[in-house]
Amino acid sequence: MQLNVLIAEDEKSVRQSISGFINDLGNQYRLLGSARDGSEAIDFFTRNTVHILLTDIRMPKVDGFELIHSVYERWPDTQTIILSGYDEFSYARRAMQYGIKEYLLKPVSMQELNAAIMKVTSSLLNSKDNLSFLINQDKWDMKLIRLETKLFDAIELGNIQAVMETLQSLLDGFCKRVGNDNLRFIPFITDTLASLRKRLSSIDNVHLFYDQELKRLISGFHPHDSIQSIRSQVEQFVMFCTNTVIMCRKQPCPDILFRCKEILNEHYNQDITLMGLAGMVGVTPSYLSRLFKKELEINFTDYLNQLRIEKAIELLEIPHIKILEIASKVGFNNAEYFSKMFKKVTGMTPNNYRLQRVQKG
């Protein structure tokens, strides 16, 4: 990923000088263009994502303060550097009202400008609020998507070995896509971290720990960090997530299933879903689905239907209750589906089952 830079400056020689400097910074920065006043600059904003704005104060038509006010209101994630020939405290104070910390006096040395650009770049990378602003512009392929899904599954299951192996493969895949461009590497990481938070959000308390550590992680990124340094930070964070999942669940699988069985025994006749049950026991639906299959060797829907049929068998012992009424009492709204599920479990229809019981009695 490249950071898009826009220059707003009415002096042609200054525009050209700064443009040349930005182009010399390398492929981490892309010069969108240069505007002669605030009006032209705003037009750039409406058509492009601008990460860094360098603007003069006094310009014709729309001046610098009108421009930074519009940017502050409409594009608040943009980092702004002011270049001004006026060393007035009132100007600097107004700039501070818009969160602008880089106020450079003309003539600006390239060393000063470089330092200011490095600072605002760090601010972009250090704020977790800018994850969506720095969203990855490179296309994900199916291999990366599968690896990410596999990684999330391993984290959710607390499988530390699988987490580390899959994470290495995923990071290797990111590196292959971006080469040594760390500013393109970081958005792949932020994409994954944002998706991981969504995946783990249903687990009690995990999101609280996650957000705290995510802020610490992002604040540790710097523009000149090597990819290996970033990888090391991400590895530590992912292991923290995995251990936090394990810690927040605290209870082993049998206890989770015991709680599920209690809930289903009490609410089997209601419209209960896998997602609803997962929320009640504090795990994600995908994790609970795998748990049913692994520990009980049956999926959630079949387990619930089997439980309902067991309850229906008890009611069939009462002669005056109609079969349609029994179906409704145990959670089946469709009598035909109830009969189909009953036969699947017992080998006969509800009516034949009742007749057989009557004959035996």
N, C-alpha and C positions, 0 to 999 in steps of 0.2 A: 504493500500500500504506500502511496505517496501522500504527503500533506500538501494541500492546495493553498497557494499563497496569492493574495491579491494586493496590488499597490494602488493607493489613491493619492495622487500628487499632481498639482497643476504645473510644476516646473519640469519642462521636458528633460533637461540635463540630469535632474535628480532622479526622475523616473528611469532614465536609461542606465544611470549608474547603479541604482538598486536592482534593476532587472538583471543586469549582468552579474551582480553579486549572487542573487538567488539562483540563477542558472548554474553558477559555479559551485553551488553547494552539493551538487550531485543528485542522483535519482531519488533520494529520500524526499525531495521537495519539488513541486511542480508549479511553475509560475502560470497562473490562469490568465493573467494579463495586467494591464495598468490602466487606471481610469484617471481622467483629467479633473474630475470633480466627484462630489458625493452622489450625484444623480446617476452617473455612469457606473459608479461602484455598486449602488443598489441594484442596478440592472444585472450586474454580474451575479450578485447574491441570489436573485430570483431564478437564475438559470444553472447555477452550480453550487456545490458544497464548498464553502470557503472555511478552511481551518485556521488560517492566520491572515489577519488584515494589517497592512502597514499604511497608515494614513497621515496626511498633513492636517493641520487645523484650519488654516485660512485658505479656502478654495472658492471659486465662483459658483453660482447657482446654489448648490447644496454644500454647506461647509462641513468641516470635519466633525464638529459636535453634533450637527443634525444627523450625520452619517452614523456615528457611534451610538447615538440614541436609538436609531432604527435597528441597528445590529443588536443592541442590548435587548430591545423589545422582541424582535422577530427571530434572531439567530443567536441566542444567548451562549451557545457552546463555542462560538468563534473567539479565538484569542486575538487581542488587538494591541498593536504597538503604535504609539503616536510619535511622529517626527515633526518637530515644530521649531521655528526660528524664534519663538517668544518664550523667554524664561520668566513667566509670570505665575505666581502661586495660585491665582484664581483659576488658571487653565488646568494646572495639575490637580487642584481640588475637584474641579468638575469631572476630570477624567477618572478620579478615584471613585466618584459616585457610580460610575458604570463598571466598576471592578477592574479598571485598567491600571496595571502596575508598571508598565514599561513606557516611560515618557522620555524620549531622547531629544536632545537639542541639536539643531543644525549648526554648523556642518557635522554630520554624523560620521564617525570613523567606522571602518568596516569591522574593527574589533568590537566596538560597542554594539553594532548591529548584530553581529554573530552571537554575542553573549545574550542579547535580548531574545533572539530567535530560539536559542537553546533553552532559555527559561520558559518561554511560552509553549515550546514543544513538550517540555517536561510536565507542564501544567495540564496539557491535553492528555498525556499518558497517565498522569497520576490520579486523575479524578475518575472514580467508578461511575459517576454520573455521565461520563462521556463515552461509555461502552457503545451505546447505540450510535453516537456521532462518529466513532471510529470503526463502524461496522465494516467487516471485511469486504473489499471490492473484488477480490479474486474469487473465481468460481470454484465451489466445492465439487469434487467428483464423487461417484458412488462408493469408491473404495474408502475415501476419508469418512463419508457419512456412516458406512458400516462399522468402521473402526471406532468412531465416536459412540455409536449405539452400544457396541460391545463394551467399551470402557465404562459407560454409565451403568450398564447391567452389572459389571463386576463391582463397581463402587457400591451400588445398591445392595448387593449380596454380601458385601464385606469381604470379598475374596482378594486379599492383598497381593498375592502372587499374580493373579490374572490382571489386576489393576496395573501393576508395574510393567508387565509384558505388553499389554495393549497400549498403555500410555506411550511407551517408547516407540512402538510402531506408528502411532498417530503423530507424534512429534517428528519422527523421521519423514513421514508423509508431508507434513507442513514444510519442513526444511527443503525437501525436494522441489516443492512448488515455488519457493521464494528465494532459493539460493542463500546468499549471505545478507540479504536485505532484512535487517531486524525490524524496520518499521512496517514491512509487509508481513513479517512473521507474527508480530504482536496482535494484529486484528484476528488472525486465525485463533489465537489463544482466547481473546475476549469473546469471540463468537461461542467457543466451546464452554467457557465459564458461565456465560449468560444462559446457555441451554441447560447446563448442569444444575444451575440454581432452580430453574423451572422444574426439572426432573425430580429434585429432592425436596421441593417446597411442601409436599404433603406429609413429610416426616416431622413429627413434633420436635421443635427447638432447633432442628438442623439449620434452618434458614437464618436463625439468629447468629449462630456461630459462623455460618458461611459468610454473611455480610461483613462481619467484623474482620475476618481473615482476608476476605477478598479486597477490602479497602487497604489492608496492610500490604497485600501482594502488589496491587496496582501502583501504590505509592512507591514501591521498590523498583519499578521499571524506570529506566533512564534512556534517553535517545541513543547514547553511545554504548549501551550494554551489548555484550556479545550474545549471539544466539545461545551459546552454551550456558551463559549466566542466566538467561531468561528461562531456559529449559530446567535448570536446577531449581529455580524458584517455583516453577509450575509443578515440578515433581513433588516438592515438599508440601505445596498446597493441596494437591490431589490426595496425597497420603493423609494429610490432616482431615480432608473431607471423608475419606474412607473410615478412618478411626472414629470420627465424630458420629457417623452413621451407626457404627457398631455400639458406641457408647450411649447414644440417645435411645436406641432400641432396648439396650440393657438386657431384655429378656430373651431367652433362646426361642427357637422356632416352635417347639412343642407348646410353650406358653401362649404364643400368638395364636396358634391353631385352637388351643383350648378356649381362648376368649372368643374366637370366631364361632366355634361350635355353640357356645353359650348364647351368643347373639342370635344365631340362626335358629336355635331351638325356641327362642322367645319370639322371634319376628318372622318365622318361615312363611306365615300367611300374608305378609305384606310385600309390597313391591320393592324388594331389596336387591341391589345390584352389587357387582364386584367392586365398583368404584365407591359406592356408599359404605360397604363393609370395610374396605381398606382405610377409608377416612376414620372409621370408628376405632380401629386398632392401631392407627398411626403408622401405616406403611403405604407404599404406592401400589396401585392396582396391578402393575406388571410383576412386582415382587410377590404379592399375595397369590397371584395366579400360578407363578412358578412353585410357590410353597405348597399349594394344594396338590399339584401334580407330583412334586418330589416326595412329599411326606405321606399323602393319602392315596397317591396313584390314581387320582380322579380329578377332573377339572371342576371349577366352582359351580357351573351350571348343572352338571350331572349330580354333584353332591347335594345341591339344593333341591333338585327334582326328586332325588331318592329320599331325602328327608320328608318332603311333602307327601310322597306316596306312602311312606311308613305311617304318617299321621292319618292319611286317608283310610288305610287298612283298619286302623283302630275305630274310625267312625263308621265303617261299613258293618261293623258288628252291631250297630244300632239300627234295627229294621225300619223304623219310621222316617229316617232321614233320607231324602232323595239324593240320588247320585249327583245331580246338578248342584245341589246345595253343598254336598261334600266337596266338590271341586272348588267352589267358591271359598269355603271355609279354610282350605289348605293352601290357597294362594293361586289357583288356576282360574283365570277369567274366561277361558275357552274350554267348554266341555269336551270337544273333540280332541283338543291337544292333551287334556287331562287323561282321556281314555288311551290315547297313544302312548303317553309316558307311563301310565299304569301297566299297560301290556308289556312295555319294554322292560320294566323292572320285575314284574311278577310272572309274565308269560301268559296272562289272560286279561280280559277286559274287566272293569269294575263290576259290571252286572254278573258276569260269569263267576267271578270270585265270590260275590255275595251268595249266589245260588248254591255254589259248592259248599260254602260254610253252613247254609241252611240245611242242606242234605246231610251233612256230617253231624249236625246238631240233632 
